[in-house]
Amino acid sequence: MEKQKSSKKELKGLINDTLQEAISRLALPEPTKKVKKLIYRNAKKLATVYSDMMKREEKKKRKLERADAAPKIKKAKKVKKPALAEAM
């Protein structure tokens, strides 16, 4: 099983860089401080969402693997023992 651990910080950096690069390719003026701050904030939110989504998917995958690997065992029913007063 491969572990794909991506921190929010790494994802945020990747998303931020990608957004900056995509905007620089457009025929727009140089982004101001306000625009950069907005991109950074949105990258942070997107990274949080993606990170949570990836964690949930990984958890589901592990749960399915455990369910497939482990044999299902039925529990035996408990039998009540008679009380001392009833036995005499």
Backbone torsions as a table, in degrees:
resi	resn	phi	psi	omega
1	MET	NA	126.6	179.8
2	GLU	-85.3	140.3	175.5
3	LYS	-99.4	122.7	177.4
4	GLN	-114.0	88.4	-178.9
5	LYS	-103.2	117.4	176.8
6	SER	-121.9	122.4	179.8
7	SER	-78.2	158.8	178.4
8	LYS	-62.6	-33.8	-179.0
9	LYS	-65.3	-42.8	178.5
10	GLU	-65.8	-44.5	179.0
11	LEU	-62.4	-41.7	179.6
12	LYS	-60.9	-43.8	178.8
13	GLY	-63.4	-42.1	179.7
14	LEU	-64.3	-45.5	-179.9
15	ILE	-66.6	-43.4	-180.0
16	ASN	-61.0	-46.8	179.1
17	ASP	-61.9	-41.6	-179.6
18	THR	-64.6	-43.2	178.5
19	LEU	-64.5	-43.4	178.8
20	GLN	-60.1	-43.9	-179.0
21	GLU	-65.2	-42.6	-179.5
22	ALA	-64.9	-39.4	179.8
23	ILE	-70.0	-35.7	-179.4
24	SER	-67.6	-25.1	178.5
25	ARG	-75.6	-23.6	179.7
26	LEU	-75.2	158.7	179.6
27	ALA	-84.9	66.3	179.9
28	LEU	-120.3	158.0	175.6
29	PRO	-66.9	166.8	179.9
30	GLU	-56.8	132.0	-178.6
31	PRO	-66.1	138.3	179.5
32	THR	-84.2	178.3	179.7
33	LYS	-62.0	-38.6	-179.8
34	LYS	-64.7	-41.8	179.3
35	VAL	-65.7	-43.5	179.4
36	LYS	-62.7	-38.9	178.8
37	LYS	-64.9	-40.7	178.7
38	LEU	-65.5	-42.2	177.4
39	ILE	-62.0	-44.5	-179.8
40	TYR	-60.9	-45.2	-179.2
41	ARG	-63.4	-43.8	179.6
42	ASN	-67.5	-36.7	177.5
43	ALA	-63.1	-38.6	179.2
44	LYS	-64.1	-44.2	179.2
45	LYS	-65.2	-44.3	178.6
46	LEU	-62.3	-39.9	179.3
47	ALA	-63.4	-39.6	178.3
48	THR	-63.1	-45.0	-179.4
49	VAL	-64.3	-47.2	179.7
50	TYR	-63.2	-40.8	-179.8
51	SER	-62.2	-46.2	178.7
52	ASP	-62.7	-41.3	179.9
53	MET	-63.2	-42.9	-179.6
54	MET	-66.1	-37.6	177.7
55	LYS	-63.4	-44.0	179.7
56	ARG	-63.2	-43.1	178.9
57	GLU	-62.9	-42.0	179.1
58	GLU	-64.6	-39.6	179.4
59	LYS	-64.8	-42.8	177.5
60	LYS	-62.7	-42.2	-178.9
61	LYS	-62.9	-44.9	179.0
62	ARG	-64.0	-38.7	179.9
63	LYS	-64.3	-42.1	178.0
64	LEU	-65.8	-39.9	178.8
65	GLU	-64.6	-40.6	178.3
66	ARG	-66.5	-38.6	-179.3
67	ALA	-67.1	-37.7	179.0
68	ASP	-73.3	-35.6	-175.4
69	ALA	-77.7	-37.4	-175.5
70	ALA	-85.9	130.5	175.7
71	PRO	-71.9	148.6	-179.2
72	LYS	-84.7	125.2	-178.7
73	ILE	-113.5	129.2	177.5
74	LYS	-87.7	140.5	179.3
75	LYS	-84.3	142.0	177.7
76	ALA	-77.3	147.5	179.4
77	LYS	-74.8	144.8	179.1
78	LYS	-83.0	137.7	178.0
79	VAL	-104.9	130.0	180.0
80	LYS	-77.3	135.4	176.5
81	LYS	-88.1	141.3	-179.9
82	PRO	-68.7	148.1	179.5
83	ALA	-74.2	160.4	-178.8
84	LEU	-61.9	-38.1	-178.0
85	ALA	-66.0	-36.4	-178.8
86	GLU	-75.6	-29.4	-177.4
87	ALA	-74.0	-24.6	-177.0
88	MET	-93.2	NA	NA
